[in-house]
Amino acid sequence: MILIALGSNQTGPWGTPGETVRKALGRLDGGGLRLRRASRPVFSAPFGVTGQPAFVNAVAEVETVLRPEALLDRLHLIERMAGRRRTLRWGPRTLDLDLLDYHGLVRRPPARPVLPHPGIAERIFVLAPLAEIAPHWRHPLTRRTACQMLRRLDPSGEGGLL
């Protein structure tokens, strides 16, 4: 299973954050990628940097023959097409695409990409949509399901759903 998190909180060339997430999902279906399923959008408070607009988030499952490095490059290309400029870590962005899991592969730094994504277990805005589309998925290192990890988080905390 290959899982990708999507997030947006800035209007850009593809429109509002909600429109941008929808268009990004379309870009995950074609050019060597096949979109298998996607969650409904969720709305979340900012994570990491407060004082910015709320985010629209989703999680998608895709199929591809691309290796993780090439898939990450493709995700970065889609971000740039949506107007993403990397300036402030966890700051506002038109589109953020994170490779969460690639068939359970475990890769530690300095590997690129690090897998599974190191922030999954702390992010309600990732776990809630992930649990919707892949309730039986297990974290490759902890073996906890998305639902189990989600229950351990404070829904009113940073990055909580709105």
N, CA, C and O of each residue as an XYZ file, in Angstrom:
648
protein
N       0.842     -1.173      0.000
C       0.000      0.000      0.000
C       0.891      1.241      0.000
O       1.826      1.337      0.795
N       0.606      2.175     -0.878
C       1.325      3.443     -0.948
C       0.345      4.536     -0.538
O      -0.715      4.692     -1.144
N       0.711      5.292      0.501
C      -0.174      6.300      1.072
C       0.461      7.679      0.997
O       1.647      7.855      1.277
N      -0.363      8.658      0.611
C       0.093     10.039      0.454
C      -0.855     10.959      1.210
O      -2.074     10.855      1.074
N      -0.288     11.863      2.009
C      -1.075     12.882      2.701
C      -1.071     14.151      1.868
O      -0.055     14.516      1.277
N      -2.220     14.821      1.827
C      -2.364     16.080      1.098
C      -2.816     17.152      2.072
O      -3.615     16.882      2.968
N      -2.310     18.373      1.903
C      -2.734     19.490      2.729
C      -2.557     20.807      2.003
O      -1.639     20.979      1.201
N      -3.464     21.744      2.302
C      -3.393     23.078      1.702
C      -4.078     24.075      2.623
O      -5.103     23.770      3.232
N      -3.502     25.274      2.722
C      -4.186     26.345      3.454
C      -4.004     27.720      2.804
O      -4.284     28.748      3.420
N      -3.534     27.726      1.557
C      -3.353     28.984      0.836
C      -3.960     28.864     -0.561
O      -3.813     27.841     -1.229
N      -4.631     29.907     -0.981
C      -5.127     29.951     -2.348
C      -3.935     30.097     -3.283
O      -2.991     30.832     -2.995
N      -3.990     29.396     -4.391
C      -2.892     29.429     -5.351
C      -3.420     29.310     -6.763
O      -4.603     29.551     -7.003
N      -2.566     28.943     -7.699
C      -2.975     28.864     -9.100
C      -4.090     27.851     -9.354
O      -4.793     27.951    -10.360
N      -4.262     26.879     -8.459
C      -5.326     25.888     -8.632
C      -6.591     26.257     -7.865
O      -7.543     25.477     -7.828
N      -6.609     27.443     -7.250
C      -7.804     27.903     -6.552
C      -7.660     27.842     -5.042
O      -6.559     27.911     -4.497
N      -8.808     27.711     -4.379
C      -8.858     27.665     -2.923
C      -8.163     26.401     -2.414
O      -7.882     25.497     -3.201
N      -7.885     26.326     -1.128
C      -7.288     25.094     -0.598
C      -8.101     23.837     -0.931
O      -7.520     22.812     -1.289
N      -9.408     23.896     -0.822
C     -10.227     22.736     -1.163
C     -10.120     22.364     -2.630
O     -10.022     21.185     -2.968
N     -10.139     23.360     -3.502
C      -9.988     23.100     -4.939
C      -8.605     22.547     -5.247
O      -8.454     21.674     -6.102
N      -7.599     23.054     -4.551
C      -6.226     22.596     -4.771
C      -6.074     21.125     -4.379
O      -5.444     20.350     -5.099
N      -6.647     20.743     -3.244
C      -6.569     19.336     -2.828
C      -7.287     18.450     -3.844
O      -6.784     17.380     -4.187
N      -8.445     18.873     -4.325
C      -9.164     18.084     -5.341
C      -8.344     17.950     -6.631
O      -8.262     16.869     -7.213
N      -7.747     19.047     -7.063
C      -6.947     18.994     -8.287
C      -5.701     18.126     -8.086
O      -5.302     17.394     -8.992
N      -5.092     18.205     -6.908
C      -3.921     17.369     -6.618
C      -4.303     15.890     -6.643
O      -3.525     15.061     -7.116
N      -5.481     15.551     -6.144
C      -5.932     14.160     -6.219
C      -6.026     13.715     -7.675
O      -5.676     12.581     -8.001
N      -6.492     14.593     -8.542
C      -6.539     14.280     -9.966
C      -5.160     14.038    -10.544
O      -4.990     13.186    -11.417
N      -4.169     14.785    -10.061
C      -2.790     14.607    -10.538
C      -2.162     13.316    -10.018
O      -1.136     12.871    -10.534
N      -2.775     12.714     -8.995
C      -2.290     11.435     -8.476
C      -2.896     10.263     -9.247
O      -2.713      9.105     -8.872
N      -3.614     10.568    -10.323
C      -4.220      9.534    -11.155
C      -3.832      9.788    -12.606
O      -4.564     10.442    -13.350
N      -2.682      9.270    -12.999
C      -2.164      9.464    -14.353
C      -0.662      9.612    -14.316
O      -0.075      9.821    -13.254
N      -0.041      9.504    -15.470
C       1.408      9.673    -15.554
C       2.175      8.673    -14.708
O       3.155      9.025    -14.051
N       1.727      7.427    -14.725
C       2.410      6.399    -13.947
C       1.865      6.201    -12.552
O       2.354      5.346    -11.814
N       0.857      6.978    -12.175
C       0.204      6.839    -10.878
C      -1.252      6.442    -11.089
O      -1.888      6.888    -12.044
N      -1.773      5.615    -10.211
C      -3.194      5.257    -10.246
C      -3.778      5.511     -8.870
O      -3.368      4.889     -7.890
N      -4.730      6.419     -8.797
C      -5.414      6.722     -7.543
C      -6.390      5.590     -7.241
O      -7.328      5.358     -8.004
N      -6.176      4.898     -6.148
C      -7.069      3.795     -5.767
C      -8.240      4.296     -4.933
O      -9.384      3.905     -5.164
N      -7.954      5.158     -3.968
C      -9.017      5.731     -3.138
C      -8.485      6.964     -2.434
O      -7.277      7.144     -2.274
N      -9.415      7.803     -2.019
C      -9.047      9.019     -1.290
C     -10.076      9.271     -0.201
O     -11.254      8.949     -0.354
N      -9.622      9.841      0.879
C     -10.515     10.189      1.978
C     -11.332     11.420      1.619
O     -11.046     12.119      0.648
N     -12.329     11.659      2.409
C     -13.020     12.948      2.352
C     -12.069     13.995      2.919
O     -11.185     13.661      3.708
N     -12.237     15.249      2.530
C     -11.383     16.289      3.124
C     -11.745     16.507      4.588
O     -12.909     16.398      4.975
N     -10.746     16.813      5.386
C     -10.950     17.228      6.771
C     -10.325     18.605      6.925
O      -9.442     18.987      6.157
N     -10.782     19.333      7.903
C     -10.287     20.677      8.162
C      -9.584     20.656      9.509
O     -10.117     20.144     10.494
N      -8.376     21.220      9.541
C      -7.575     21.134     10.760
C      -6.913     22.459     11.093
O      -6.654     23.300     10.234
N      -6.653     22.600     12.395
C      -5.883     23.741     12.878
C      -4.431     23.568     12.426
O      -3.989     22.444     12.187
N      -3.693     24.662     12.308
C      -2.291     24.564     11.899
C      -1.478     23.710     12.871
O      -1.804     23.605     14.053
N      -0.422     23.109     12.349
C       0.490     22.280     13.124
C       1.889     22.872     12.972
O       2.337     23.132     11.855
N       2.567     23.082     14.073
C       3.953     23.549     14.011
C       4.102     25.049     14.043
O       4.928     25.563     14.797
N       3.334     25.768     13.252
C       3.374     27.228     13.209
C       1.936     27.716     13.343
O       1.119     27.506     12.447
N       1.630     28.365     14.457
C       0.271     28.874     14.665
C       0.124     30.222     13.966
O       1.081     30.731     13.383
N      -1.068     30.796     14.026
C      -1.289     32.102     13.425
C      -1.377     32.069     11.920
O      -1.051     33.058     11.263
N      -1.811     30.954     11.352
C      -2.013     30.842      9.916
C      -3.386     30.211      9.690
O      -3.973     29.661     10.622
N      -3.903     30.283      8.465
C      -5.229     29.731      8.207
C      -5.306     28.224      8.448
O      -4.296     27.520      8.437
N      -6.527     27.755      8.664
C      -6.780     26.321      8.819
C      -6.418     25.591      7.527
O      -6.355     26.195      6.456
N      -6.186     24.304      7.641
C      -5.804     23.460      6.512
C      -6.965     22.592      6.050
O      -7.838     22.220      6.834
N      -6.954     22.283      4.774
C      -7.771     21.213      4.203
C      -6.813     20.047      4.006
O      -5.772     20.194      3.367
N      -7.168     18.879      4.558
C      -6.296     17.704      4.486
C      -7.050     16.505      3.934
O      -8.276     16.432      4.022
N      -6.308     15.571      3.368
C      -6.853     14.302      2.895
C      -5.708     13.304      2.835
O      -4.539     13.677      2.937
N      -6.054     12.033      2.668
C      -5.073     10.976      2.447
C      -5.537     10.164      1.251
O      -6.726      9.888      1.091
N      -4.578      9.784      0.412
C      -4.879      8.995     -0.785
C      -4.021      7.736     -0.799
O      -2.896      7.714     -0.300
N      -4.593      6.690     -1.388
C      -3.827      5.483     -1.674
C      -3.617      5.433     -3.176
O      -4.563      5.587     -3.948
N      -2.378      5.218     -3.587
C      -2.051      5.148     -5.013
C      -1.306      3.845     -5.317
O      -0.773      3.184     -4.426
N      -1.290      3.508     -6.593
C      -0.439      2.434     -7.109
C       0.520      3.060     -8.102
O       0.165      3.997     -8.817
N       1.734      2.538     -8.144
C       2.721      3.004     -9.108
C       3.868      2.010     -9.186
O       4.108      1.236     -8.259
N       4.561      2.045    -10.297
C       5.797      1.268    -10.425
C       7.002      2.144    -10.095
O       8.131      1.655    -10.050
N       6.768      3.432     -9.864
C       7.864      4.332     -9.500
C       8.466      3.901     -8.167
O       7.748      3.498     -7.251
N       9.767      3.990     -8.069
C      10.443      3.746     -6.794
C      10.180      4.932     -5.868
O       9.760      5.990     -6.337
N      10.417      4.780     -4.569
C      10.111      5.863     -3.628
C      10.750      7.199     -3.982
O      10.114      8.244     -3.848
N      12.014      7.174     -4.435
C      12.695      8.432     -4.769
C      12.013      9.123     -5.938
O      11.804     10.336     -5.907
N      11.667      8.369     -6.961
C      10.997      8.946     -8.132
C       9.589      9.411     -7.776
O       9.126     10.430     -8.289
N       8.909      8.681     -6.911
C       7.576      9.100     -6.477
C       7.668     10.409     -5.698
O       6.857     11.312     -5.908
N       8.638     10.520     -4.810
C       8.812     11.768     -4.068
C       9.093     12.923     -5.021
O       8.552     14.015     -4.843
N       9.928     12.698     -6.025
C      10.183     13.738     -7.024
C       8.892     14.142     -7.728
O       8.663     15.329     -7.963
N       8.048     13.172     -8.065
C       6.766     13.472     -8.715
C       5.871     14.292     -7.784
O       5.219     15.238     -8.226
N       5.837     13.938     -6.513
C       5.033     14.697     -5.554
C       5.520     16.134     -5.455
O       4.711     17.061     -5.400
N       6.825     16.327     -5.433
C       7.379     17.687     -5.378
C       7.047     18.468     -6.655
O       6.794     19.671     -6.589
N       7.045     17.816     -7.785
C       6.658     18.469     -9.036
C       5.192     18.923     -8.975
O       4.873     20.041     -9.379
N       4.321     18.073     -8.480
C       2.902     18.444     -8.353
C       2.762     19.621     -7.403
O       1.971     20.527     -7.667
N       3.507     19.632     -6.311
C       3.481     20.774     -5.387
C       3.879     22.062     -6.106
O       3.210     23.086     -5.962
N       4.955     22.015     -6.870
C       5.406     23.218     -7.595
C       4.362     23.679     -8.603
O       4.143     24.879     -8.772
N       3.712     22.716     -9.281
C       2.660     23.073    -10.242
C       1.512     23.805     -9.535
O       0.853     24.657    -10.131
N       1.280     23.472     -8.275
C       0.219     24.098     -7.493
C       0.677     25.394     -6.828
O      -0.067     25.993     -6.052
N       1.899     25.824     -7.132
C       2.389     27.093     -6.607
C       3.168     26.994     -5.313
O       3.421     28.023     -4.685
N       3.558     25.815     -4.886
C       4.290     25.643     -3.628
C       5.674     26.249     -3.717
O       6.423     25.994     -4.660
N       6.003     27.052     -2.723
C       7.347     27.591     -2.561
C       7.781     27.253     -1.149
O       7.124     27.654     -0.189
N       8.870     26.527     -1.009
C       9.333     26.101      0.317
C      10.092     27.254      0.973
O      11.203     27.601      0.571
N       9.463     27.834      1.993
C      10.108     28.932      2.703
C      10.199     28.620      4.199
O      11.300     28.471      4.730
N       9.066     28.519      4.876
C       9.025     28.306      6.319
C       8.523     26.899      6.618
O       7.435     26.515      6.188
N       9.329     26.125      7.364
C       8.898     24.777      7.737
C       7.589     24.872      8.516
O       7.469     25.659      9.455
N       6.617     24.066      8.116
C       5.282     24.002      8.707
C       4.501     25.299      8.526
O       3.484     25.505      9.188
N       4.964     26.174      7.635
C       4.267     27.416      7.374
C       3.145     27.229      6.366
O       2.887     26.111      5.919
N       2.477     28.322      6.008
C       1.390     28.247      5.029
C       1.905     27.726      3.689
O       3.050     27.974      3.311
N       1.041     27.002      2.977
C       1.439     26.488      1.671
C       0.226     26.235      0.817
O      -0.860     25.934      1.312
N       0.435     26.365     -0.502
C      -0.652     26.069     -1.433
C      -0.907     24.579     -1.491
O      -2.051     24.154     -1.649
N       0.149     23.767     -1.364
C      -0.020     22.317     -1.396
C       1.170     21.643     -0.736
O       2.325     22.001     -0.962
N       0.847     20.654      0.089
C       1.866     19.814      0.705
C       1.478     18.368      0.436
O       0.368     17.948      0.762
N       2.390     17.610     -0.155
C       2.183     16.186     -0.414
C       3.278     15.418      0.313
O       4.464     15.615      0.049
N       2.876     14.543      1.228
C       3.838     13.752      1.988
C       3.647     12.276      1.686
O       2.528     11.765      1.730
N       4.731     11.601      1.384
C       4.719     10.155      1.207
C       4.729      9.532      2.596
O       5.736      9.584      3.303
N       3.602      8.942      2.980
C       3.454      8.380      4.320
C       4.026      6.972      4.424
O       4.759      6.660      5.363
N       3.691      6.130      3.461
C       4.099      4.733      3.499
C       4.247      4.224      2.072
O       3.486      4.600      1.181
N       5.224      3.376      1.874
C       5.472      2.769      0.573
C       5.625      1.270      0.802
O       6.730      0.775      1.023
N       4.525      0.566      0.750
C       4.501     -0.894      0.925
C       5.204     -1.356      2.199
O       5.822     -2.420      2.210
N       5.117     -0.566      3.276
C       5.713     -0.965      4.539
C       7.227     -0.847      4.602
O       7.845     -1.317      5.557
N       7.826     -0.230      3.604
C       9.277     -0.063      3.557
C       9.732      0.834      4.712
O       9.101      1.849      5.006
N      10.831      0.448      5.360
C      11.415      1.248      6.441
C      12.757      1.773      5.963
O      13.644      1.005      5.591
N      12.894      3.104      5.977
C      14.138      3.770      5.568
C      14.417      4.898      6.550
O      13.576      5.771      6.764
N      15.584      4.873      7.135
C      15.956      5.877      8.137
C      16.874      6.923      7.510
O      17.512      6.671      6.487
N      16.934      8.119      8.144
C      17.843      9.138      7.633
C      19.265      8.592      7.577
O      19.651      7.831      8.464
N      20.040      8.942      6.593
C      19.836     10.002      5.612
C      19.125      9.547      4.339
O      19.167     10.256      3.334
N      18.483      8.398      4.355
C      17.770      7.927      3.163
C      16.754      8.975      2.715
O      16.245      9.752      3.523
N      16.473      8.979      1.429
C      15.481      9.886      0.854
C      14.559      9.061     -0.016
O      15.006      8.449     -0.987
N      13.295      9.036      0.310
C      12.628      9.607      1.484
C      12.750      8.697      2.708
O      12.966      7.491      2.591
N      12.605      9.311      3.883
C      12.518      8.559      5.128
C      11.140      7.911      5.149
O      10.134      8.573      4.890
N      11.094      6.627      5.455
C       9.829      5.889      5.474
C       9.772      4.973      6.685
O      10.786      4.397      7.081
N       8.585      4.837      7.278
C       7.379      5.611      7.018
C       7.604      7.073      7.414
O       8.571      7.390      8.107
N       6.717      7.950      6.976
C       6.853      9.370      7.310
C       6.945      9.495      8.830
O       6.111      8.942      9.546
N       7.952     10.217      9.327
C       8.173     10.244     10.779
C       7.081     10.924     11.597
O       7.043     10.730     12.812
N       6.198     11.707     10.998
C       5.202     12.429     11.783
C       3.829     11.806     11.858
O       2.927     12.396     12.454
N       3.635     10.640     11.281
C       2.291     10.054     11.207
C       1.624      9.968     12.574
O       0.486     10.413     12.724
N       2.289      9.417     13.559
C       1.676      9.098     14.846
C       1.254     10.324     15.645
O       0.473     10.189     16.587
N       1.741     11.513     15.304
C       1.415     12.725     16.068
C       0.413     13.629     15.369
O       0.104     14.705     15.882
N      -0.097     13.231     14.228
C      -0.880     14.156     13.419
C      -2.305     13.661     13.186
O      -2.553     12.779     12.365
N      -3.219     14.250     13.925
C      -4.632     13.892     13.790
C      -5.103     14.110     12.360
O      -5.875     13.313     11.827
N      -4.640     15.190     11.739
C      -5.083     15.528     10.381
C      -4.591     14.534      9.338
O      -5.070     14.549      8.204
N      -3.651     13.678      9.696
C      -3.234     12.570      8.839
C      -3.962     11.288      9.257
O      -4.479     10.559      8.410
N      -3.999     11.022     10.548
C      -4.563      9.764     11.035
C      -6.063      9.639     10.785
O      -6.538      8.554     10.450
N      -6.820     10.729     10.942
C      -8.277     10.630     10.741
C      -8.617     10.246      9.297
O      -9.373      9.295      9.100
N      -8.093     10.943      8.275
C      -8.401     10.508      6.911
C      -7.759      9.162      6.557
O      -8.313      8.409      5.756
N      -6.610      8.854      7.138
C      -5.974      7.556      6.899
C      -6.858      6.430      7.434
O      -7.043      5.413      6.765
N      -7.399      6.610      8.631
C      -8.271      5.590      9.215
C      -9.539      5.404      8.383
O     -10.107      4.313      8.350
N      -9.980      6.461      7.715
C     -11.171      6.360      6.866
C     -10.935      5.433      5.673
O     -11.787      4.600      5.363
N      -9.796      5.568      5.007
C      -9.585      4.789      3.777
C      -8.824      3.488      3.990
O      -8.895      2.584      3.157
N      -8.093      3.386      5.103
C      -7.284      2.181      5.338
C      -7.325      1.811      6.824
O      -6.302      1.883      7.505
N      -8.491      1.418      7.329
C      -8.616      1.159      8.767
C      -7.736      0.024      9.272
O      -7.445     -0.031     10.467
N      -7.307     -0.878      8.405
C      -6.492     -2.003      8.838
C      -5.001     -1.792      8.576
O      -4.189     -2.662      8.891
N      -4.633     -0.634      7.996
C      -3.225     -0.344      7.768
C      -2.511     -0.285      9.114
O      -3.051      0.236     10.090
N      -1.304     -0.818      9.157
C      -0.493     -0.790     10.377
C       0.822     -0.059     10.119
O       1.457     -0.235      9.079
N       1.205      0.750     11.072
C       2.475      1.457     11.011
C       3.592      0.416     10.930
O       3.635     -0.502     11.749
N       4.497      0.544      9.953
C       5.529     -0.486      9.764
C       6.455     -0.696     10.956
O       7.030     -1.776     11.093
N       6.618      0.296     11.816
C       7.521      0.151     12.961
C       6.778     -0.218     14.245
O       7.213     -1.114     14.969
N       5.676      0.452     14.535
C       4.978      0.223     15.802
C       3.914     -0.861     15.705
O       3.486     -1.403     16.724
N       3.482     -1.184     14.480
C       2.419     -2.148     14.194
C       1.054     -1.694     14.705
O       0.108     -2.482     14.712
N       0.938     -0.428     15.134
C      -0.363      0.110     15.548
C      -1.149      0.525     14.314
O      -0.572      0.978     13.325
N      -2.471      0.370     14.374
C      -3.316      0.832     13.285
C      -3.501      2.347     13.406
O      -3.215      2.943     14.445
N      -3.983      2.947     12.331
C      -4.270      4.386     12.362
C      -5.283      4.692     13.456
O      -5.153      5.701     14.150
N      -6.291      3.837     13.621
C      -7.310      4.051     14.661
C      -6.690      4.007     16.056
O      -7.027      4.830     16.908
N      -5.799      3.068     16.294
C      -5.141      2.980     17.596
C      -4.309      4.226     17.876
O      -4.336      4.754     18.988
N      -3.573      4.697     16.878
C      -2.756      5.901     17.067
C      -3.637      7.132     17.259
O      -3.315      8.011     18.059
N      -4.732      7.194     16.537
C      -5.645      8.334     16.613
C      -6.247      8.463     18.011
O      -6.375      9.573     18.529
N      -6.614      7.346     18.621
C      -7.231      7.369     19.956
C      -6.284      7.917     21.014
O      -6.734      8.367     22.068
N      -4.984      7.888     20.753
C      -4.002      8.339     21.748
C      -3.766      9.855     21.705
O      -3.053     10.392     22.552
N      -4.356     10.541     20.728
C      -4.092     11.965     20.562
C      -5.220     12.818     21.126
O      -6.372     12.387     21.188
N      -4.873     14.028     21.534
C      -5.839     14.994     22.052
C      -6.471     15.728     20.886
O      -5.784     16.479     20.195
N      -7.778     15.530     20.644
C      -8.412     16.153     19.482
C      -8.444     17.673     19.535
O      -8.637     18.317     18.503
N      -8.258     18.263     20.717
C      -8.255     19.727     20.819
C      -6.839     20.296     20.742
O      -6.647     21.507     20.846
N      -5.850     19.421     20.561
C      -4.459     19.858     20.504
C      -4.066     20.429     19.165
O      -4.889     20.579     18.263
N      -2.791     20.744     19.054
C      -2.231     21.299     17.829
C      -2.520     20.382     16.649
O      -2.333     19.169     16.743
N      -2.972     20.952     15.548
C      -3.280     20.166     14.368
C      -4.580     19.399     14.467
O      -4.849     18.530     13.638
N      -5.397     19.707     15.472
C      -6.665     19.014     15.672
C      -7.672     19.359     14.597
O      -7.552     20.379     13.918
N      -8.668     18.496     14.450
C      -9.697     18.720     13.436
C     -10.643     19.815     13.877
O     -10.921     19.981     15.064
N     -11.133     20.557     12.900
C     -12.084     21.646     13.180
C     -13.491     21.204     12.866
O     -14.434     21.978     13.034
